[in-house]
Amino acid sequence: MTRFKSISLLIIWIVGSLLVGCSSNPDTASDSNQTVNNGVAQQATNNTNQQATNKGDNKAANTANTNKPNLPNSNSTLPTREKPTGPSPAKADQIIFQNHTSGQGNKPQMGDYITLHLEYYSPKEEVIYSSYIGSPNSFELRPSLFNGVLNKGIMQMAIGDSASFYVPADSIFQKEMPAYIKSGESIRYSIKLLDIKTAEKYIQEKSEEVANAAAMDQQTIRTYLKANKLAAKETKTGLRYIIEKEGSGEPAGTDIQKVEAKYKLSTLETNMVIEDTGNKSKKLVINQQVKGLREALTTFPKGTKVKLIVPSILGHGNKASGRIPPGSVLIYDLEIVDF
């Protein structure tokens, strides 16, 4: 327990996620990888947003630096991956790499986007992290990835290849060593390379993915509004809203960091209640919310009661978040109390 408690203190991010800063409830976390605008396909190629995506993806890739165990419980088991042969490296610049398969396809280059399954193990061969619990990692191959120590090996792999690495802990944990490992020991990585895309192809596919998701969201929302005989207004981003009580004064705008609100969050497709604050208000950090809620918190004045219908591309996108399934349209029954 002491070892895992220490590991937990080190977590900065967790993979799929690629994920996403959150408020006190992870189900209301924002997904920085989803790009939203009325011109969805064009926005997906916007340089500023692409840089933000790259940053988030590289956070996912660098989980080795700070991640805690992501196994559901201590009894969880995973298939044993092949281990590299030979002793653990003794010096920080020594890495043992063994490619278990010999794919004949193209190898990734710097700037390509790669998708892979990743696991890493403690010196006692305990699974510290595994993407097999969840979904594969996708990110841009950059010189800083994994502090640069795995790039040479990854660039020798083709699609379908599996490889193992022994990496000196000192070259990964350069600032503070977690409790489960000591200086001079090594971490074993197991990687299976699933896909390689050029930056151009990656951006194009993301653009098409977002455009398709936006179209599906709007069809789902139109069906919902018609079935429930609701008339909703729509913002430029695609957020739908129904004012139930007008507020007064000025909205929070972009200068306010926190808004006190009451809300009930549910999913449109399943009508599952994810969170309900009831009569108690809750302070929400604006920039940690999904984009649709963020827009509402900065647009409506105090006292506003509003029903928000948040398309998935303004929510968590095609990734699960807590009990929220991938691709979910979100419903917020929101009251802005104070800011």
C-alpha positions as YAML, in Angstrom:
chain: A
units: angstrom
residues:
- id: 1
  name: MET
  ca: [0.00, 0.00, 0.00]
- id: 2
  name: THR
  ca: [2.83, 2.40, 0.79]
- id: 3
  name: ARG
  ca: [4.34, 1.83, -2.62]
- id: 4
  name: PHE
  ca: [1.07, 2.45, -4.45]
- id: 5
  name: LYS
  ca: [0.25, 5.46, -2.28]
- id: 6
  name: SER
  ca: [3.55, 7.00, -3.28]
- id: 7
  name: ILE
  ca: [2.88, 6.25, -6.91]
- id: 8
  name: SER
  ca: [-0.53, 7.91, -6.67]
- id: 9
  name: LEU
  ca: [1.03, 11.15, -5.50]
- id: 10
  name: LEU
  ca: [3.04, 11.28, -8.69]
- id: 11
  name: ILE
  ca: [0.17, 11.07, -11.13]
- id: 12
  name: ILE
  ca: [-0.19, 14.08, -13.41]
- id: 13
  name: TRP
  ca: [-2.14, 12.48, -16.19]
- id: 14
  name: ILE
  ca: [-3.46, 9.10, -17.18]
- id: 15
  name: VAL
  ca: [-3.61, 7.66, -20.58]
- id: 16
  name: GLY
  ca: [-6.98, 7.84, -23.23]
- id: 17
  name: SER
  ca: [-7.46, 10.07, -22.68]
- id: 18
  name: LEU
  ca: [-5.71, 11.32, -23.12]
- id: 19
  name: LEU
  ca: [-7.00, 12.59, -21.87]
- id: 20
  name: VAL
  ca: [-8.16, 15.57, -19.51]
- id: 21
  name: GLY
  ca: [-8.10, 17.94, -16.43]
- id: 22
  name: CYS
  ca: [-11.19, 17.68, -14.33]
- id: 23
  name: SER
  ca: [-13.26, 19.18, -11.52]
- id: 24
  name: SER
  ca: [-13.95, 17.21, -8.36]
- id: 25
  name: ASN
  ca: [-16.08, 14.86, -10.45]
- id: 26
  name: PRO
  ca: [-14.18, 13.23, -13.34]
- id: 27
  name: ASP
  ca: [-17.39, 12.92, -15.33]
- id: 28
  name: THR
  ca: [-17.38, 16.70, -15.89]
- id: 29
  name: ALA
  ca: [-13.75, 16.81, -17.09]
- id: 30
  name: SER
  ca: [-12.88, 18.57, -20.35]
- id: 31
  name: ASP
  ca: [-11.50, 16.66, -23.31]
- id: 32
  name: SER
  ca: [-8.72, 18.71, -24.85]
- id: 33
  name: ASN
  ca: [-8.47, 16.42, -27.87]
- id: 34
  name: GLN
  ca: [-11.89, 17.40, -29.35]
- id: 35
  name: THR
  ca: [-11.98, 20.37, -31.73]
- id: 36
  name: VAL
  ca: [-15.29, 22.18, -32.08]
- id: 37
  name: ASN
  ca: [-16.54, 24.86, -34.44]
- id: 38
  name: ASN
  ca: [-19.32, 25.30, -36.93]
- id: 39
  name: GLY
  ca: [-16.77, 24.58, -39.65]
- id: 40
  name: VAL
  ca: [-15.66, 21.40, -37.94]
- id: 41
  name: ALA
  ca: [-13.49, 19.91, -40.65]
- id: 42
  name: GLN
  ca: [-11.55, 23.12, -41.18]
- id: 43
  name: GLN
  ca: [-11.12, 23.68, -37.44]
- id: 44
  name: ALA
  ca: [-9.52, 20.26, -37.01]
- id: 45
  name: THR
  ca: [-6.55, 21.48, -39.02]
- id: 46
  name: ASN
  ca: [-6.16, 24.73, -37.16]
- id: 47
  name: ASN
  ca: [-2.56, 25.03, -35.98]
- id: 48
  name: THR
  ca: [-3.35, 26.28, -32.50]
- id: 49
  name: ASN
  ca: [-5.78, 23.51, -31.75]
- id: 50
  name: GLN
  ca: [-3.49, 20.93, -33.31]
- id: 51
  name: GLN
  ca: [-0.68, 22.03, -31.00]
- id: 52
  name: ALA
  ca: [-3.00, 21.61, -28.04]
- id: 53
  name: THR
  ca: [-3.87, 18.11, -29.25]
- id: 54
  name: ASN
  ca: [-0.21, 17.26, -29.66]
- id: 55
  name: LYS
  ca: [0.50, 18.42, -26.13]
- id: 56
  name: GLY
  ca: [-2.29, 16.29, -24.72]
- id: 57
  name: ASP
  ca: [-1.23, 13.25, -26.75]
- id: 58
  name: ASN
  ca: [2.37, 13.54, -25.61]
- id: 59
  name: LYS
  ca: [1.18, 13.71, -22.02]
- id: 60
  name: ALA
  ca: [-0.48, 10.37, -22.61]
- id: 61
  name: ALA
  ca: [2.68, 8.94, -24.08]
- id: 62
  name: ASN
  ca: [4.85, 10.12, -21.21]
- id: 63
  name: THR
  ca: [2.85, 8.32, -18.52]
- id: 64
  name: ALA
  ca: [6.02, 6.43, -17.66]
- id: 65
  name: ASN
  ca: [7.31, 9.52, -15.88]
- id: 66
  name: THR
  ca: [4.55, 9.90, -13.33]
- id: 67
  name: ASN
  ca: [1.76, 7.36, -13.72]
- id: 68
  name: LYS
  ca: [0.19, 5.29, -10.96]
- id: 69
  name: PRO
  ca: [-1.00, 1.70, -11.42]
- id: 70
  name: ASN
  ca: [-4.13, 1.65, -13.58]
- id: 71
  name: LEU
  ca: [-5.22, -1.90, -12.80]
- id: 72
  name: PRO
  ca: [-8.75, -2.14, -11.37]
- id: 73
  name: ASN
  ca: [-7.52, -4.00, -8.27]
- id: 74
  name: SER
  ca: [-4.48, -5.78, -6.93]
- id: 75
  name: ASN
  ca: [-5.77, -9.14, -8.16]
- id: 76
  name: SER
  ca: [-6.01, -8.05, -11.79]
- id: 77
  name: THR
  ca: [-4.07, -10.18, -14.22]
- id: 78
  name: LEU
  ca: [-2.87, -9.52, -17.76]
- id: 79
  name: PRO
  ca: [-1.23, -11.73, -20.37]
- id: 80
  name: THR
  ca: [2.51, -11.99, -19.81]
- id: 81
  name: ARG
  ca: [4.50, -10.21, -22.53]
- id: 82
  name: GLU
  ca: [7.80, -11.46, -23.81]
- id: 83
  name: LYS
  ca: [10.84, -10.18, -21.96]
- id: 84
  name: PRO
  ca: [14.12, -8.99, -23.46]
- id: 85
  name: THR
  ca: [17.05, -11.30, -22.97]
- id: 86
  name: GLY
  ca: [20.19, -10.28, -21.15]
- id: 87
  name: PRO
  ca: [20.86, -8.37, -17.92]
- id: 88
  name: SER
  ca: [19.31, -5.06, -16.95]
- id: 89
  name: PRO
  ca: [21.38, -2.06, -18.07]
- id: 90
  name: ALA
  ca: [23.70, -0.65, -15.46]
- id: 91
  name: LYS
  ca: [24.11, 2.86, -16.84]
- id: 92
  name: ALA
  ca: [21.60, 5.59, -17.61]
- id: 93
  name: ASP
  ca: [22.50, 5.63, -21.31]
- id: 94
  name: GLN
  ca: [22.12, 1.87, -21.80]
- id: 95
  name: ILE
  ca: [18.82, 0.48, -23.10]
- id: 96
  name: ILE
  ca: [18.20, -3.15, -23.98]
- id: 97
  name: PHE
  ca: [15.83, -3.41, -26.96]
- id: 98
  name: GLN
  ca: [14.47, -6.63, -28.41]
- id: 99
  name: ASN
  ca: [12.02, -6.71, -31.33]
- id: 100
  name: HIS
  ca: [10.00, -9.90, -30.92]
- id: 101
  name: THR
  ca: [8.63, -9.77, -34.47]
- id: 102
  name: SER
  ca: [10.10, -8.63, -37.75]
- id: 103
  name: GLY
  ca: [7.56, -6.58, -39.68]
- id: 104
  name: GLN
  ca: [8.64, -5.58, -43.18]
- id: 105
  name: GLY
  ca: [6.55, -2.40, -43.44]
- id: 106
  name: ASN
  ca: [7.52, 1.24, -43.06]
- id: 107
  name: LYS
  ca: [9.03, 2.41, -39.81]
- id: 108
  name: PRO
  ca: [7.78, 5.54, -37.99]
- id: 109
  name: GLN
  ca: [9.62, 8.82, -38.44]
- id: 110
  name: MET
  ca: [9.69, 11.88, -36.21]
- id: 111
  name: GLY
  ca: [6.46, 13.81, -36.70]
- id: 112
  name: ASP
  ca: [4.40, 10.73, -37.55]
- id: 113
  name: TYR
  ca: [1.42, 9.77, -35.40]
- id: 114
  name: ILE
  ca: [1.67, 6.31, -33.90]
- id: 115
  name: THR
  ca: [-0.88, 4.11, -32.17]
- id: 116
  name: LEU
  ca: [0.39, 1.45, -29.79]
- id: 117
  name: HIS
  ca: [-0.36, -0.66, -26.79]
- id: 118
  name: LEU
  ca: [1.97, 0.05, -23.90]
- id: 119
  name: GLU
  ca: [2.73, -1.68, -20.64]
- id: 120
  name: TYR
  ca: [5.48, -1.14, -18.14]
- id: 121
  name: TYR
  ca: [6.62, -3.14, -15.16]
- id: 122
  name: SER
  ca: [8.42, -2.57, -11.89]
- id: 123
  name: PRO
  ca: [11.77, -4.33, -11.19]
- id: 124
  name: LYS
  ca: [9.66, -7.03, -9.46]
- id: 125
  name: GLU
  ca: [7.67, -7.51, -12.68]
- id: 126
  name: GLU
  ca: [4.53, -5.94, -11.25]
- id: 127
  name: VAL
  ca: [2.33, -4.25, -13.89]
- id: 128
  name: ILE
  ca: [2.47, -0.53, -13.18]
- id: 129
  name: TYR
  ca: [0.58, 0.61, -16.26]
- id: 130
  name: SER
  ca: [-1.25, -1.13, -19.11]
- id: 131
  name: SER
  ca: [-3.18, 0.38, -22.03]
- id: 132
  name: TYR
  ca: [-4.82, -3.01, -22.53]
- id: 133
  name: ILE
  ca: [-7.13, -1.86, -19.74]
- id: 134
  name: GLY
  ca: [-8.85, 0.86, -21.72]
- id: 135
  name: SER
  ca: [-7.71, 1.76, -25.22]
- id: 136
  name: PRO
  ca: [-4.44, 2.07, -27.18]
- id: 137
  name: ASN
  ca: [-2.36, 5.24, -26.98]
- id: 138
  name: SER
  ca: [-2.10, 7.56, -29.99]
- id: 139
  name: PHE
  ca: [0.34, 10.45, -30.16]
- id: 140
  name: GLU
  ca: [2.88, 12.27, -32.26]
- id: 141
  name: LEU
  ca: [6.38, 10.81, -32.24]
- id: 142
  name: ARG
  ca: [8.57, 13.62, -30.91]
- id: 143
  name: PRO
  ca: [12.18, 13.81, -29.68]
- id: 144
  name: SER
  ca: [10.97, 14.47, -26.12]
- id: 145
  name: LEU
  ca: [8.70, 11.43, -26.02]
- id: 146
  name: PHE
  ca: [9.49, 9.22, -23.00]
- id: 147
  name: ASN
  ca: [12.32, 11.68, -22.32]
- id: 148
  name: GLY
  ca: [13.76, 10.47, -25.62]
- id: 149
  name: VAL
  ca: [14.87, 7.09, -24.30]
- id: 150
  name: LEU
  ca: [12.46, 4.83, -26.25]
- id: 151
  name: ASN
  ca: [12.39, 6.64, -29.59]
- id: 152
  name: LYS
  ca: [15.31, 4.80, -31.15]
- id: 153
  name: GLY
  ca: [13.71, 1.43, -30.49]
- id: 154
  name: ILE
  ca: [10.23, 2.52, -31.58]
- id: 155
  name: MET
  ca: [11.66, 3.81, -34.87]
- id: 156
  name: GLN
  ca: [12.96, 0.28, -35.60]
- id: 157
  name: MET
  ca: [9.43, -1.18, -35.40]
- id: 158
  name: ALA
  ca: [6.89, -1.73, -38.16]
- id: 159
  name: ILE
  ca: [3.11, -2.04, -37.83]
- id: 160
  name: GLY
  ca: [2.31, -5.27, -36.01]
- id: 161
  name: ASP
  ca: [5.69, -5.50, -34.30]
- id: 162
  name: SER
  ca: [5.98, -6.21, -30.60]
- id: 163
  name: ALA
  ca: [9.08, -5.19, -28.66]
- id: 164
  name: SER
  ca: [10.41, -5.09, -25.13]
- id: 165
  name: PHE
  ca: [12.76, -2.63, -23.51]
- id: 166
  name: TYR
  ca: [14.71, -2.50, -20.28]
- id: 167
  name: VAL
  ca: [15.17, 1.17, -19.43]
- id: 168
  name: PRO
  ca: [17.21, 2.58, -16.52]
- id: 169
  name: ALA
  ca: [14.85, 4.26, -14.08]
- id: 170
  name: ASP
  ca: [17.26, 7.17, -13.74]
- id: 171
  name: SER
  ca: [16.75, 8.08, -17.39]
- id: 172
  name: ILE
  ca: [12.94, 8.15, -16.99]
- id: 173
  name: PHE
  ca: [12.48, 9.58, -13.50]
- id: 174
  name: GLN
  ca: [14.95, 12.40, -13.76]
- id: 175
  name: LYS
  ca: [13.64, 14.50, -10.89]
- id: 176
  name: GLU
  ca: [12.09, 12.25, -8.24]
- id: 177
  name: MET
  ca: [12.20, 8.48, -8.01]
- id: 178
  name: PRO
  ca: [8.87, 6.82, -7.06]
- id: 179
  name: ALA
  ca: [8.78, 4.51, -4.07]
- id: 180
  name: TYR
  ca: [8.44, 1.30, -6.10]
- id: 181
  name: ILE
  ca: [11.87, 1.68, -7.74]
- id: 182
  name: LYS
  ca: [15.39, 2.61, -6.70]
- id: 183
  name: SER
  ca: [18.15, 4.45, -8.49]
- id: 184
  name: GLY
  ca: [20.12, 1.98, -10.61]
- id: 185
  name: GLU
  ca: [17.15, -0.32, -11.22]
- id: 186
  name: SER
  ca: [15.36, -0.74, -14.54]
- id: 187
  name: ILE
  ca: [11.80, -0.62, -15.82]
- id: 188
  name: ARG
  ca: [10.60, -3.07, -18.45]
- id: 189
  name: TYR
  ca: [8.40, -1.73, -21.24]
- id: 190
  name: SER
  ca: [6.29, -3.86, -23.57]
- id: 191
  name: ILE
  ca: [5.10, -2.16, -26.76]
- id: 192
  name: LYS
  ca: [2.97, -3.38, -29.67]
- id: 193
  name: LEU
  ca: [2.88, -0.96, -32.61]
- id: 194
  name: LEU
  ca: [-0.60, -0.87, -34.12]
- id: 195
  name: ASP
  ca: [-0.54, 1.94, -36.65]
- id: 196
  name: ILE
  ca: [1.55, 4.71, -38.22]
- id: 197
  name: LYS
  ca: [0.14, 7.81, -39.90]
- id: 198
  name: THR
  ca: [1.75, 10.86, -41.41]
- id: 199
  name: ALA
  ca: [0.76, 14.18, -39.85]
- id: 200
  name: GLU
  ca: [-1.24, 15.06, -42.97]
- id: 201
  name: LYS
  ca: [-3.21, 11.81, -42.91]
- id: 202
  name: TYR
  ca: [-3.78, 12.07, -39.16]
- id: 203
  name: ILE
  ca: [-5.20, 15.60, -39.46]
- id: 204
  name: GLN
  ca: [-7.40, 14.59, -42.38]
- id: 205
  name: GLU
  ca: [-8.82, 11.59, -40.54]
- id: 206
  name: LYS
  ca: [-9.42, 13.63, -37.39]
- id: 207
  name: SER
  ca: [-11.18, 16.25, -39.46]
- id: 208
  name: GLU
  ca: [-13.47, 13.63, -41.01]
- id: 209
  name: GLU
  ca: [-14.04, 11.98, -37.63]
- id: 210
  name: VAL
  ca: [-15.11, 15.25, -36.01]
- id: 211
  name: ALA
  ca: [-17.35, 16.17, -38.95]
- id: 212
  name: ASN
  ca: [-19.08, 12.78, -38.87]
- id: 213
  name: ALA
  ca: [-19.52, 12.96, -35.10]
- id: 214
  name: ALA
  ca: [-21.02, 16.45, -35.40]
- id: 215
  name: ALA
  ca: [-23.55, 15.27, -37.99]
- id: 216
  name: MET
  ca: [-24.55, 12.27, -35.88]
- id: 217
  name: ASP
  ca: [-24.89, 14.46, -32.78]
- id: 218
  name: GLN
  ca: [-27.18, 16.91, -34.53]
- id: 219
  name: GLN
  ca: [-29.42, 14.12, -35.83]
- id: 220
  name: THR
  ca: [-29.65, 12.63, -32.32]
- id: 221
  name: ILE
  ca: [-30.47, 16.04, -30.83]
- id: 222
  name: ARG
  ca: [-33.13, 16.84, -33.45]
- id: 223
  name: THR
  ca: [-34.82, 13.51, -32.76]
- id: 224
  name: TYR
  ca: [-34.74, 14.19, -29.02]
- id: 225
  name: LEU
  ca: [-36.19, 17.70, -29.36]
- id: 226
  name: LYS
  ca: [-38.97, 16.50, -31.66]
- id: 227
  name: ALA
  ca: [-39.89, 13.55, -29.45]
- id: 228
  name: ASN
  ca: [-40.06, 15.78, -26.36]
- id: 229
  name: LYS
  ca: [-41.67, 18.76, -28.18]
- id: 230
  name: LEU
  ca: [-38.89, 21.10, -27.13]
- id: 231
  name: ALA
  ca: [-37.79, 24.30, -28.86]
- id: 232
  name: ALA
  ca: [-34.10, 24.99, -28.33]
- id: 233
  name: LYS
  ca: [-31.84, 27.77, -29.50]
- id: 234
  name: GLU
  ca: [-28.41, 27.01, -30.95]
- id: 235
  name: THR
  ca: [-25.08, 28.79, -30.58]
- id: 236
  name: LYS
  ca: [-22.41, 29.02, -33.27]
- id: 237
  name: THR
  ca: [-20.57, 26.04, -31.78]
- id: 238
  name: GLY
  ca: [-23.61, 23.75, -31.96]
- id: 239
  name: LEU
  ca: [-24.59, 23.97, -28.28]
- id: 240
  name: ARG
  ca: [-28.38, 23.83, -27.84]
- id: 241
  name: TYR
  ca: [-30.10, 25.48, -24.89]
- id: 242
  name: ILE
  ca: [-33.55, 26.14, -23.46]
- id: 243
  name: ILE
  ca: [-33.88, 29.03, -20.99]
- id: 244
  name: GLU
  ca: [-36.16, 28.08, -18.11]
- id: 245
  name: LYS
  ca: [-35.52, 31.20, -16.02]
- id: 246
  name: GLU
  ca: [-33.87, 34.42, -17.13]
- id: 247
  name: GLY
  ca: [-30.98, 35.67, -15.03]
- id: 248
  name: SER
  ca: [-29.87, 39.26, -14.53]
- id: 249
  name: GLY
  ca: [-26.68, 41.25, -14.73]
- id: 250
  name: GLU
  ca: [-23.55, 40.53, -16.71]
- id: 251
  name: PRO
  ca: [-22.31, 37.00, -17.47]
- id: 252
  name: ALA
  ca: [-19.06, 35.74, -16.00]
- id: 253
  name: GLY
  ca: [-17.20, 36.21, -19.28]
- id: 254
  name: THR
  ca: [-13.61, 35.12, -19.79]
- id: 255
  name: ASP
  ca: [-12.13, 36.91, -16.77]
- id: 256
  name: ILE
  ca: [-13.85, 34.76, -14.13]
- id: 257
  name: GLN
  ca: [-12.18, 31.47, -13.23]
- id: 258
  name: LYS
  ca: [-14.87, 29.84, -11.08]
- id: 259
  name: VAL
  ca: [-18.65, 29.78, -11.20]
- id: 260
  name: GLU
  ca: [-20.92, 28.51, -8.43]
- id: 261
  name: ALA
  ca: [-23.71, 26.41, -9.89]
- id: 262
  name: LYS
  ca: [-26.32, 23.75, -9.27]
- id: 263
  name: TYR
  ca: [-26.75, 21.13, -11.94]
- id: 264
  name: LYS
  ca: [-27.86, 17.67, -12.93]
- id: 265
  name: LEU
  ca: [-25.82, 15.92, -15.59]
- id: 266
  name: SER
  ca: [-27.26, 13.03, -17.59]
- id: 267
  name: THR
  ca: [-26.71, 11.36, -20.94]
- id: 268
  name: LEU
  ca: [-29.29, 11.94, -23.69]
- id: 269
  name: GLU
  ca: [-29.16, 8.46, -25.22]
- id: 270
  name: THR
  ca: [-29.55, 6.48, -21.99]
- id: 271
  name: ASN
  ca: [-31.04, 9.12, -19.67]
- id: 272
  name: MET
  ca: [-28.52, 7.97, -17.06]
- id: 273
  name: VAL
  ca: [-27.90, 10.51, -14.30]
- id: 274
  name: ILE
  ca: [-24.16, 11.01, -13.91]
- id: 275
  name: GLU
  ca: [-24.15, 13.69, -11.22]
- id: 276
  name: ASP
  ca: [-26.77, 15.72, -9.38]
- id: 277
  name: THR
  ca: [-25.85, 18.47, -6.91]
- id: 278
  name: GLY
  ca: [-29.46, 18.74, -5.74]
- id: 279
  name: ASN
  ca: [-30.07, 21.89, -3.72]
- id: 280
  name: LYS
  ca: [-26.39, 22.36, -3.01]
- id: 281
  name: SER
  ca: [-24.32, 24.53, -5.28]
- id: 282
  name: LYS
  ca: [-20.86, 23.59, -6.41]
- id: 283
  name: LYS
  ca: [-17.92, 25.73, -7.48]
- id: 284
  name: LEU
  ca: [-16.77, 24.79, -10.96]
- id: 285
  name: VAL
  ca: [-13.38, 25.74, -12.38]
- id: 286
  name: ILE
  ca: [-14.41, 26.95, -15.82]
- id: 287
  name: ASN
  ca: [-11.40, 25.80, -17.82]
- id: 288
  name: GLN
  ca: [-11.71, 22.30, -16.39]
- id: 289
  name: GLN
  ca: [-15.20, 21.69, -17.78]
- id: 290
  name: VAL
  ca: [-16.25, 20.26, -21.11]
- id: 291
  name: LYS
  ca: [-16.50, 22.91, -23.81]
- id: 292
  name: GLY
  ca: [-20.29, 23.03, -23.90]
- id: 293
  name: LEU
  ca: [-20.60, 23.62, -20.17]
- id: 294
  name: ARG
  ca: [-17.69, 26.06, -20.29]
- id: 295
  name: GLU
  ca: [-19.52, 28.08, -22.93]
- id: 296
  name: ALA
  ca: [-22.70, 28.22, -20.85]
- id: 297
  name: LEU
  ca: [-20.92, 29.21, -17.64]
- id: 298
  name: THR
  ca: [-19.35, 32.22, -19.35]
- id: 299
  name: THR
  ca: [-22.43, 33.20, -21.41]
- id: 300
  name: PHE
  ca: [-25.39, 33.30, -19.02]
- id: 301
  name: PRO
  ca: [-25.78, 35.71, -16.06]
- id: 302
  name: LYS
  ca: [-26.45, 34.89, -12.41]
- id: 303
  name: GLY
  ca: [-29.84, 33.39, -11.68]
- id: 304
  name: THR
  ca: [-30.16, 31.73, -15.09]
- id: 305
  name: LYS
  ca: [-31.80, 28.32, -15.16]
- id: 306
  name: VAL
  ca: [-31.14, 26.58, -18.44]
- id: 307
  name: LYS
  ca: [-31.25, 23.15, -20.01]
- id: 308
  name: LEU
  ca: [-28.13, 22.49, -22.07]
- id: 309
  name: ILE
  ca: [-27.91, 19.89, -24.80]
- id: 310
  name: VAL
  ca: [-24.20, 19.32, -25.36]
- id: 311
  name: PRO
  ca: [-23.08, 17.48, -28.52]
- id: 312
  name: SER
  ca: [-20.36, 14.91, -27.95]
- id: 313
  name: ILE
  ca: [-17.84, 17.08, -29.80]
- id: 314
  name: LEU
  ca: [-18.45, 19.74, -27.12]
- id: 315
  name: GLY
  ca: [-18.30, 17.08, -24.42]
- id: 316
  name: HIS
  ca: [-15.99, 14.10, -24.09]
- id: 317
  name: GLY
  ca: [-15.88, 13.24, -27.77]
- id: 318
  name: ASN
  ca: [-15.33, 9.60, -28.68]
- id: 319
  name: LYS
  ca: [-13.70, 8.78, -25.35]
- id: 320
  name: ALA
  ca: [-15.33, 7.45, -22.22]
- id: 321
  name: SER
  ca: [-15.19, 9.53, -19.07]
- id: 322
  name: GLY
  ca: [-16.09, 7.75, -15.87]
- id: 323
  name: ARG
  ca: [-19.61, 6.38, -16.41]
- id: 324
  name: ILE
  ca: [-20.13, 8.45, -19.56]
- id: 325
  name: PRO
  ca: [-19.89, 6.24, -22.67]
- id: 326
  name: PRO
  ca: [-17.92, 7.40, -25.73]
- id: 327
  name: GLY
  ca: [-19.82, 9.64, -28.14]
- id: 328
  name: SER
  ca: [-22.44, 10.67, -25.59]
- id: 329
  name: VAL
  ca: [-24.64, 13.75, -25.99]
- id: 330
  name: LEU
  ca: [-24.89, 15.36, -22.54]
- id: 331
  name: ILE
  ca: [-27.85, 17.05, -20.86]
- id: 332
  name: TYR
  ca: [-27.19, 19.65, -18.15]
- id: 333
  name: ASP
  ca: [-30.02, 21.10, -16.08]
- id: 334
  name: LEU
  ca: [-28.02, 24.10, -14.92]
- id: 335
  name: GLU
  ca: [-28.58, 26.99, -12.53]
- id: 336
  name: ILE
  ca: [-25.90, 29.67, -12.28]
- id: 337
  name: VAL
  ca: [-25.79, 30.76, -8.65]
- id: 338
  name: ASP
  ca: [-22.81, 33.07, -8.31]
- id: 339
  name: PHE
  ca: [-19.30, 33.91, -9.54]
...
